[in-house]
Amino acid sequence: MVSLDLAKSLFNVSGMIADLKSSNFSIYGQWFSYLNIFLCLVFGFVNIFHISGVVVFSIIAVVQGFIILFIEVPFLLKICPLSENFIGFVSKFDTNWRRFLFYLVMCVIQWCSLIVKTTSLIVVAIGLTITCLVYGIGAAAHQEFKNSSILSDRGKVAASLGNEAVVRDML
């Protein structure tokens, strides 16, 4: 029974369905961003073994994956020991326009990797471009920025734990 309860808390199907029905592009952008975390990390690590300038772009892709992780999962800012400068930087991306510009810069960087050599980093560039466009549509439609209901629920649980520093120290 414990594993079933854990699975239900990890995979909030009703929350996913509510997100899809919301017609809010910031939530769709967030879901594409979760996919981008995976794409950046996987294809970044895979392309590190090239003997060319692609290595630089693969390292950038890995770094992008971690930055996206902290932007899209704000709960991690409370539990991970990070500098205040980084937390301040990540906390600035709280509107559709700012996220659109952020992902625009990120996808342009990865598209530039094609200048050196065409590799599987094109998948990262395409994923970041799609996310950029989705946030751009939300910004152009003047939609309010919202977080996914799935992670919002986890954030409420984290907030109930108390002081952020205490949580960081426990981990």
N, C-alpha and C positions, 0 to 999 in steps of 0.2 A: 504493500500500500504506500509506503514511503516513496518508492521510486515512481509510482504513478502520480503522486502529488508533486514531486519534483519535476516530472515531465510536463505536467499541466502548467506549472509556474514558469517553466522555461519557454514553452510553446503556447502562448496565449492566442489560440485560434480565433476566439471571439474578438480579441483586440485587433488581430490582423484583418479580419473581415470589416470591422468598423473603420480601420484605416483605409481600406480599398474603397469603401462606400463614401468616404468623406469628401471627395472631389477637391481636395486641397493639395496643390502641387508641391508644397513644402514637405508634406508627409511622403508623397511619392518620391521626391528627391532624396529624402532620408533613406528610404528603402533601397534606392539605387546606390546610395553612398555605402550602405552596408555591403553590397556586392562589390563596390570599388575597393573596400578595405581588403577583401579577399584577393581581388585581381591584382592590386598593387603589390601585396606581399608575395603572392605566388609567382607572378611573372617577373617581379623585381629580383627575387632570389634565383629564379631559373636563368635569367640573363646575366647574372653576375659572372658566369663562367666564360663569357665571350672575351676574346683577346682583341679588343678594339675600344673605341670611345663609348660603345654601348654600355660599358661597365658603369660609367658615370651616371647615365640615365637610369640604369637598373638600381643603383644605390639611391638615387633621387626617388624612384618609385617606391622603394621600401620605406623611406622616410615619409613620403606622402601618405602611405598606408597608415602609418602610426599617427600622423597628424590628423587624418580624417577620422581615425578611431576616437581620438580625444574630442574632436569637434562634434561628432555625431552621437557619442555616448558620454554626455556630460557627467554622468555618475562617476566615471573614472577619474575625473579631475578632483573628486573629493577623497578618493581612496588611495591614489598613487602619489608618492612623494615627488612633486614637481616644483619647479621654480615659480615664483609669483609672476615673473615676466611671461613665462609660457602660458600660465593659467589666464593672465590678462589678455594675451594675444588670442587664445582660443575662444575666450568669452566674448570677443567682439563680433563673432559671426552669428548674430542673433536675428538677422533679417534675411529675407529672400534675396534682396539685392546684394548684400555682402557675400552671401554664399555663392550666388551666381558669379560674382567677380572672382572669388577665391577659386572656384572650380574652373573658371575660364583660364586663369593663370596656370593652374595645374595641368589642364589638358593641352595648352599651348606648349608647355615644357615637354610633355610626352610626345606631341606631334613632331617636335624638333628632333627627337631621337631618330626619326626616319631619315634625317639628313645624313647621319653617320652610317646607318645600316638598317634595313627593314628586318625587324625581328618581331617576336610575339608581344613586344611592348605596345604594338599597335592596338592590341585588345585593351590595354590600360587606357590608351588615348581615347578610344571609342567609348569606353565606359565612363570616363571623366567628362567627355563631351556630352553624352546623354544626360548625365546628372546636371551639368551646367545648363543645358537647355531646359530641363524640367524646372530647376529653380528660376531660370529666366522667365519661363511662362508664368510661374506663380507670382513673380515680381511684377511682370507687365500687366497681369490681371489684378494687381493690387490686393492679392490675397494676404490675409494675416498669416504670419509665420507660426506654425504649430509643430510641436514634437509628436512623434508617434506615441500612441496611447500605451503601447507595450512598454517602452522605456520610461514613460512618465510614471507608470505604476511602480516600477523598480526604484525610481528616484524618490518617490514618496516613502518607500520602505527605508531607503538610505537616510532620508531626512529624519525619520523617526528614531534612528540610531543615536542621534545626538551630535555632539561636536565633531567636526571634520577631522581635526587633529587626532582625536581619540581613535577614530576609525583607522586613520593612516598608521598610527602606532600599533594598533592591534594586528595589522597585516604585516 
